[in-house]
Amino acid sequence: MGFPRVYFKEDNDGLPPLLATCQRRVRFEEVDALGMVWHGRYPSYFEDGRIAFGDTFGLQYLGFRDNKIMAPIVQMHFDYHAPLRFDEVMTINTTLHWCEALRLNYSYEILGPDRAMACSGYTVQLFTDEMVGLLLVAPQFIEDFRQRWRAGEMGP
């Protein structure tokens, strides 16, 4: 398998993806008896990446709540490449890929302290109202975000 793996076909009308990066230290409670991060911890690392992305680009979870919408994950995929171990510092690169459909296509790269790929993957989120009804029209704050992206106001 080559690196980086492409999870989303770029159908972006020339719009660059948006990238946010954060770092996190592996805690003792996250490792298994073999001394490596248990595979079930990686969804929380992806969430750390989405939170950093929201802080960087103004797409925070509280904004969803304040606008009475939700963005549940409907797909999640992981490719494990190398183990992470206790007390190592990882780098989480979170990329949002442009999509004309009303959804959030994130890809992730988790790099170990030696910058080697530890894990990569993706999530897909759809938008719903509070009653979990699928939204087909973007709420205003999402449309505002998309317009700023289209206008080039959010660089790569």
PAPAZA-939869 format. One line per 8 residues: their letters; for each residue x, y, z of C-alpha. Coordinates in steps of 0.2 Angstrom, whole numbers, plus 5000, padded with zeros to 4 digits. Layout:
% residues N
a) X,Y,Z ~ ...
% end
This chain:
% residues 156
mgfprvyf) 5000,5000,5000 ~ 5007,5017,4995 ~ 5007,5032,5006 ~ 4997,5043,5008 ~ 4982,5033,5004 ~ 4968,5042,4995 ~ 4951,5040,5003 ~ 4941,5053,4993
kedndglp) 4941,5056,4975 ~ 4945,5075,4973 ~ 4929,5083,4965 ~ 4934,5100,4972 ~ 4932,5112,4957 ~ 4950,5118,4961 ~ 4947,5120,4980 ~ 4961,5115,4991
pllatcqr) 4957,5103,5005 ~ 4959,5111,5023 ~ 4972,5104,5035 ~ 4973,5106,5053 ~ 4987,5098,5064 ~ 4988,5094,5082 ~ 4999,5084,5094 ~ 4994,5072,5108
rvrfeevd) 5004,5061,5120 ~ 4999,5043,5122 ~ 4993,5040,5140 ~ 4996,5024,5150 ~ 4978,5020,5150 ~ 4978,5019,5131 ~ 4990,5005,5129 ~ 4987,4986,5130
algmvwhg) 4997,4972,5138 ~ 5009,4972,5123 ~ 5013,4990,5127 ~ 5006,4998,5111 ~ 4990,5008,5109 ~ 4975,4997,5109 ~ 4966,4999,5092 ~ 4950,5005,5100
rypsyfed) 4958,5021,5105 ~ 4960,5027,5087 ~ 4942,5034,5085 ~ 4946,5046,5100 ~ 4962,5052,5091 ~ 4952,5056,5075 ~ 4940,5066,5086 ~ 4955,5075,5093
griafgdt) 4959,5080,5075 ~ 4941,5085,5072 ~ 4941,5097,5087 ~ 4958,5104,5082 ~ 4951,5107,5064 ~ 4935,5115,5071 ~ 4946,5127,5082 ~ 4957,5131,5067
fglqylgf) 4943,5134,5054 ~ 4928,5139,5065 ~ 4918,5123,5064 ~ 4916,5118,5082 ~ 4904,5106,5089 ~ 4896,5120,5100 ~ 4892,5129,5084 ~ 4882,5113,5078
rdnkimap) 4873,5112,5094 ~ 4869,5131,5094 ~ 4862,5129,5077 ~ 4851,5114,5082 ~ 4860,5102,5070 ~ 4870,5087,5073 ~ 4884,5079,5062 ~ 4884,5060,5066
ivqmhfdy) 4898,5049,5059 ~ 4890,5037,5046 ~ 4907,5029,5040 ~ 4923,5027,5049 ~ 4939,5017,5042 ~ 4956,5014,5049 ~ 4972,5008,5041 ~ 4985,5003,5054
haplrfde) 5003,5005,5049 ~ 5014,5005,5065 ~ 5011,5004,5083 ~ 5011,5019,5095 ~ 5018,5017,5113 ~ 5016,5024,5130 ~ 5022,5042,5132 ~ 5026,5045,5113
vmtinttl) 5020,5061,5105 ~ 5009,5058,5090 ~ 5005,5071,5076 ~ 4987,5071,5070 ~ 4984,5078,5053 ~ 4966,5081,5049 ~ 4960,5086,5032 ~ 4943,5091,5026
hwcealrl) 4940,5087,5008 ~ 4928,5098,4998 ~ 4911,5089,4993 ~ 4896,5097,4984 ~ 4885,5085,4994 ~ 4880,5091,5011 ~ 4893,5080,5021 ~ 4910,5081,5029
nysyeilg) 4923,5070,5022 ~ 4938,5070,5034 ~ 4954,5060,5031 ~ 4967,5058,5045 ~ 4986,5054,5046 ~ 4993,5049,5063 ~ 5011,5050,5063 ~ 5023,5043,5077
pdramacs) 5037,5053,5085 ~ 5049,5047,5071 ~ 5036,5055,5058 ~ 5032,5037,5052 ~ 5014,5034,5048 ~ 5005,5025,5062 ~ 4987,5025,5056 ~ 4977,5033,5042
gytvqlft) 4959,5033,5039 ~ 4943,5043,5036 ~ 4926,5048,5043 ~ 4910,5054,5034 ~ 4898,5064,5043 ~ 4880,5069,5037 ~ 4869,5083,5044 ~ 4853,5080,5054
demvglll) 4841,5090,5064 ~ 4838,5087,5082 ~ 4825,5074,5078 ~ 4839,5065,5067 ~ 4830,5070,5051 ~ 4843,5071,5037 ~ 4846,5088,5031 ~ 4846,5091,5012
vapqfied) 4849,5110,5013 ~ 4864,5117,5022 ~ 4860,5127,5038 ~ 4866,5145,5036 ~ 4882,5143,5047 ~ 4888,5128,5036 ~ 4884,5138,5020 ~ 4894,5153,5027
frqrwrag) 4908,5141,5031 ~ 4907,5134,5013 ~ 4906,5151,5005 ~ 4922,5157,5015 ~ 4931,5141,5008 ~ 4925,5144,4990 ~ 4931,5162,4992 ~ 4949,5156,4997
emgp) 4947,5164,5014 ~ 4953,5148,5022 ~ 4970,5143,5016 ~ 4977,5125,5015
% end
